Amino acid sequence: DGGITQSPKYLFRKEGQNVTLSCEQNLNHDAMYWYRQDPGQGLRLIYYSQIVNDFQKGDIAEGYSVSREKKESFPLTVTSAQKNPTAFYLCASSISDRINAYNEQFFGPGTRLTVL
Amino acid sequence: AQTVTQSQPEMSVQEAETVTLSCTYDTSESDYYLFWYKQPPSRQMILVIRQEAYKQQNATENRFSVNFQKAAKSFSLKISDSQLGDAAMYFCAYRTSFGAGSYQLTFGKGTKLSVIP
C-alpha cells in the first residue's frame, strides 16, 4: 500500500535536547511538507521541499531544521532553540501541480512531541 | 497574505440530518484552490473535497458538497445524511495557483463537528 509513515507516534524529549522526527513516503511524490498543530489552531507550515536537495522555510521555521537527501524521506529536527516544541507534527506530500493542478496534499498519521 | 476564517469553533448535528460548515477567505487572486480536510480522533488528516476557483460548478463527493461563492469569498461544506463517523475536526484550506506559494496551504482554525445519535 502506498502512503506516508511517520515515526515515532509519541516522542518525549528533555529540554535542551535535539530530536528528529521521521517522515517517509512511497507515493513517488515530489513535494513534502512539515506542519505543526497546536490545540485550537489550524496547521502551520514549518518547512517544505519541492525536490530533492532543496527546501524552503514556511511560516514558523525558527528552531527547526530539515533535510531532503532522498525523494522518499523528509526528516524534521526540532532543535533546542525551539522555545515551545510540545505539539502535534504532521508530514504531508503532494505530486506536483505540473501533473495534478490541484496538487492536494496527503498526510501522515502524525507524531506527538512532548517536552518534559 | 491569504487568511482563512472558520467562524464556528464547534457544531453539532443529529444523525441523518444535514449540517453546513462555514469558511471564508481573503485573497486578491483570481485563480486558486480550496479544500476541506477532515481530522477524526485518530488525527489522520483526510481530504474530503476540493474546488478550483475557475470552476463555476460546486464540487460534490457523495454526501459532501460545497457552496462556493467566489464573489463573497465563501466556501461552505454541506454534509448530508450525517453519520456517526462524520464526527471530526474539519479544516478549510486555501492554496494559490502561482509561483512558490502554490506549494503552501493556508488553513483555518477548524470546526469541531459532533454527531448526536
Interface residues (C-beta under 8 A of the other chain):
Chain A: A31 Y33 G40 Q41 G42 L43 R44 L45 Y48 Q50 Q56 G58 F88 L90 A92 S94 D97 A101 Y102 N103 E104 Q105 F106 F107 P109 G110
Chain B: V4 P9 Y33 F35 Y37 S42 R43 Q44 M45 I46 L47 R50 E52 F91 A93 R95 S97 A100 S102 Y103 Q104 L105 F107 G108 K109 G110
